[in-house]
Amino acid sequence: MRRALLLVMAAAAVAVAMWVAFTGPPATLFRRAESADPGPSTLEALGRYGEVPDFALTERSGRPVGRADLLGRVWVANFIYTQCTETCPLQSAQLARLQAEFANAPDLRLVSITVDPEHDTAPVLGRYAERYGADPQRWLFLTGSKAAIYRLAKEGFRLGVVDPDDPSPARTSRLLRWLSPVPAWATHGSTGLIMHSARLVVVDRRAQIRAYHLPDDDASLGRLRRNLRAVLNERA
């Protein structure tokens, strides 16, 4: 009985940890701003949930891109990889729609960052971008050091990502498959699974994170569009 109870408690703890990691950061960790439309999730309410730190990555064109290059712009960030067959195509399709709908917003940028940089080189990202009709001036695809990207995802955006080459999560991979949310999993073409958050993140002109949204929920996407318009209308 004692052994069974310990197993149940351990499974519950892992489930809570996975839910926090892959549904987004708890709102209580961040200072919230007032919002006219709080929505069902505080993370979708227009607020301030932290600041994107400095980073140095490479765009598909080969040019370096960092935080300074996006200051003064409103952007939507997401994490994907080109061999993903589940959440990533949906995320990219939603960003393609935003690119079309906000064609008259010159200050808006879309920023997709690969979590599989060893495979997703600049040329590979270039071919992937063409598939979605990505405007090279308005929709950036970034690659670089895996360590830098994973640190940016976890510490900068507070989004979950698990390196399949890391031996520590591998020991519990079977349990994670059962407990983790389905949208967090993506099938990898070569080395297994890369588990990562599918959230779309709204960032303002001062690199402040303003909201998190789900790519597979129409209500969340509606709030994303309203939040984008509100942030675009804010004074620079």
C-alpha positions as CSV (number, residue, x, y, z in Angstrom):
1,M,0.0,0.0,0.0
2,R,2.8,2.4,1.0
3,R,4.6,1.7,-2.3
4,A,1.5,2.2,-4.4
5,L,0.7,5.5,-2.6
6,L,4.2,6.7,-3.3
7,L,3.9,5.8,-7.0
8,V,0.5,7.7,-7.2
9,M,2.0,10.8,-5.5
10,A,5.1,10.7,-7.8
11,A,2.9,10.5,-10.9
12,A,0.7,13.4,-9.7
13,A,3.8,15.5,-9.1
14,V,5.2,14.8,-12.6
15,A,1.7,15.5,-14.1
16,V,1.6,18.9,-12.4
17,A,5.2,19.8,-13.5
18,M,4.4,18.8,-17.1
19,W,1.2,20.8,-17.1
20,V,3.1,24.0,-15.9
21,A,5.9,23.5,-18.4
22,F,3.8,23.0,-21.5
23,T,0.7,25.0,-21.0
24,G,2.7,28.2,-20.1
25,P,4.0,29.9,-17.0
26,P,1.7,30.4,-14.0
27,A,0.3,33.9,-14.1
28,T,1.2,34.4,-10.4
29,L,4.9,34.4,-11.4
30,F,4.4,37.6,-13.3
31,R,3.2,41.2,-12.8
32,R,-0.1,41.6,-14.6
33,A,-1.3,44.8,-16.3
34,E,-5.0,45.8,-16.4
35,S,-6.9,44.2,-19.3
36,A,-10.3,45.0,-20.8
37,D,-10.6,41.4,-22.0
38,P,-9.2,38.9,-19.5
39,G,-10.5,35.9,-21.3
40,P,-10.7,32.4,-19.7
41,S,-6.9,32.3,-19.1
42,T,-4.9,35.1,-17.5
43,L,-2.1,34.2,-19.8
44,E,-4.2,35.3,-22.7
45,A,-5.1,38.6,-21.0
46,L,-3.1,41.5,-22.2
47,G,-0.5,42.0,-19.5
48,R,3.2,42.0,-18.9
49,Y,4.7,38.6,-18.2
50,G,8.4,39.3,-18.4
51,E,10.9,40.6,-20.8
52,V,12.6,38.8,-23.7
53,P,16.4,38.8,-22.9
54,D,19.1,39.5,-25.4
55,F,19.9,36.7,-27.8
56,A,22.0,36.1,-30.9
57,L,20.6,33.8,-33.6
58,T,20.8,33.4,-37.4
59,E,18.0,34.1,-39.8
60,R,17.4,31.8,-42.8
61,S,19.0,34.5,-45.0
62,G,22.2,34.1,-43.0
63,R,22.1,37.4,-41.3
64,P,22.4,37.7,-37.5
65,V,19.3,38.6,-35.6
66,G,19.1,39.7,-31.9
67,R,16.8,41.3,-29.5
68,A,18.0,44.8,-30.6
69,D,16.8,44.1,-34.2
70,L,13.2,43.7,-33.0
71,L,13.0,46.6,-30.6
72,G,10.5,49.1,-31.9
73,R,8.5,46.2,-33.5
74,V,5.6,44.2,-32.3
75,W,6.1,40.5,-32.9
76,V,4.6,37.1,-32.5
77,A,7.1,34.4,-31.5
78,N,6.8,30.6,-31.6
79,F,9.0,27.5,-31.4
80,I,8.9,24.9,-34.2
81,Y,11.0,22.5,-36.2
82,T,10.8,21.5,-39.8
83,Q,10.4,17.8,-39.4
84,C,7.6,18.2,-36.9
85,T,4.3,16.6,-38.1
86,E,1.9,17.6,-35.4
87,T,1.7,21.1,-33.8
88,C,4.3,22.9,-35.9
89,P,2.5,22.8,-39.2
90,L,-0.6,24.2,-37.4
91,Q,1.5,27.0,-35.8
92,S,3.0,27.9,-39.1
93,A,-0.4,27.9,-40.9
94,Q,-1.7,30.3,-38.2
95,L,1.2,32.6,-38.6
96,A,0.7,32.6,-42.4
97,R,-2.9,33.7,-41.8
98,L,-1.7,36.5,-39.4
99,Q,0.8,37.6,-42.1
100,A,-2.0,38.0,-44.6
101,E,-4.5,39.6,-42.2
102,F,-2.0,42.1,-40.8
103,A,-0.4,43.0,-44.2
104,N,-1.1,46.7,-43.5
105,A,0.8,46.6,-40.2
106,P,4.4,47.5,-41.1
107,D,5.5,47.3,-37.5
108,L,4.5,43.6,-37.0
109,R,7.0,40.8,-37.3
110,L,6.5,37.0,-37.0
111,V,9.5,35.1,-35.5
112,S,9.7,31.3,-35.7
113,I,12.6,29.7,-33.8
114,T,13.7,26.1,-34.4
115,V,14.2,23.7,-31.5
116,D,16.1,21.4,-33.8
117,P,19.0,23.6,-35.0
118,E,21.3,20.7,-35.8
119,H,19.0,19.7,-38.7
120,D,17.3,23.1,-39.3
121,T,20.1,25.0,-40.9
122,A,19.5,28.3,-42.7
123,P,18.9,26.6,-46.1
124,V,16.5,24.1,-44.6
125,L,14.5,26.9,-42.8
126,G,14.5,28.8,-46.1
127,R,12.7,25.9,-47.9
128,Y,10.3,25.5,-45.0
129,A,9.5,29.3,-45.1
130,E,8.7,29.1,-48.8
131,R,6.2,26.4,-48.1
132,Y,4.2,28.9,-46.1
133,G,4.8,31.9,-48.3
134,A,6.7,33.7,-45.6
135,D,7.7,37.3,-46.5
136,P,11.5,37.4,-45.7
137,Q,11.1,41.0,-44.4
138,R,8.2,40.3,-42.1
139,W,8.5,36.6,-41.0
140,L,11.8,35.6,-39.6
141,F,13.0,32.0,-39.2
142,L,15.9,31.7,-36.7
143,T,18.4,29.0,-35.9
144,G,21.6,28.9,-33.9
145,S,23.2,27.2,-30.9
146,K,20.9,24.5,-29.3
147,A,22.0,25.6,-25.9
148,A,21.1,29.3,-26.6
149,I,17.8,28.4,-28.2
150,Y,16.7,26.1,-25.3
151,R,17.8,28.7,-22.8
152,L,15.8,31.4,-24.6
153,A,12.7,29.2,-24.7
154,K,12.9,28.2,-21.0
155,E,14.3,31.3,-19.3
156,G,13.3,34.0,-21.8
157,F,9.8,32.9,-22.9
158,R,9.1,30.6,-20.0
159,L,8.1,27.8,-22.4
160,G,8.8,24.1,-22.1
161,V,11.2,22.3,-24.3
162,V,12.9,19.0,-23.8
163,D,16.1,18.0,-25.6
164,P,15.7,14.3,-26.8
165,D,19.5,13.9,-26.4
166,D,19.3,14.8,-22.7
167,P,19.6,11.6,-20.7
168,S,17.7,12.9,-17.7
169,P,14.2,13.0,-19.3
170,A,14.9,9.8,-21.2
171,R,14.7,7.8,-18.0
172,T,11.0,8.9,-17.6
173,S,10.1,9.0,-21.3
174,R,7.4,6.3,-21.0
175,L,5.7,8.1,-18.1
176,L,6.0,11.5,-19.9
177,R,4.2,10.0,-23.0
178,W,1.2,9.2,-20.8
179,L,1.2,12.3,-18.7
180,S,2.2,15.1,-21.0
181,P,-0.4,17.1,-23.0
182,V,-0.8,15.8,-26.6
183,P,-0.2,19.3,-28.2
184,A,3.3,19.4,-26.6
185,W,4.5,16.4,-28.6
186,A,5.9,16.5,-32.1
187,T,7.2,13.6,-34.1
188,H,10.9,14.0,-35.0
189,G,12.3,12.5,-38.2
190,S,15.6,11.2,-36.9
191,T,16.4,11.2,-33.2
192,G,13.1,10.6,-31.5
193,L,10.8,13.2,-30.0
194,I,11.2,16.9,-29.3
195,M,8.7,18.0,-26.7
196,H,8.0,21.7,-26.8
197,S,5.3,24.2,-26.1
198,A,3.1,25.2,-29.0
199,R,2.1,28.6,-27.5
200,L,2.2,31.8,-29.7
201,V,3.7,34.6,-27.8
202,V,2.9,38.3,-28.3
203,V,5.9,40.6,-27.7
204,D,5.7,44.4,-27.7
205,R,8.0,47.1,-29.0
206,R,10.1,47.1,-25.8
207,A,10.5,43.3,-25.8
208,Q,7.9,42.8,-23.1
209,I,5.9,39.6,-23.3
210,R,2.3,40.6,-23.3
211,A,0.2,37.4,-23.9
212,Y,0.4,33.7,-24.7
213,H,-2.1,32.0,-27.0
214,L,-3.0,28.5,-28.3
215,P,-2.7,27.8,-32.0
216,D,-5.5,25.2,-32.0
217,D,-8.3,27.2,-30.2
218,D,-10.4,29.6,-32.1
219,A,-11.4,31.7,-29.1
220,S,-7.7,32.0,-28.1
221,L,-6.8,33.0,-31.7
222,G,-9.5,35.6,-31.6
223,R,-8.1,37.1,-28.4
224,L,-4.6,37.0,-30.1
225,R,-5.8,39.2,-32.9
226,R,-7.5,41.6,-30.5
227,N,-4.3,41.7,-28.4
228,L,-2.1,42.3,-31.5
229,R,-4.3,45.3,-32.6
230,A,-4.2,46.8,-29.1
231,V,-0.4,46.4,-28.8
232,L,0.1,47.8,-32.3
233,N,-1.9,50.8,-31.4
234,E,0.2,51.5,-28.3
235,R,2.6,54.4,-28.6
236,A,6.2,53.4,-29.5
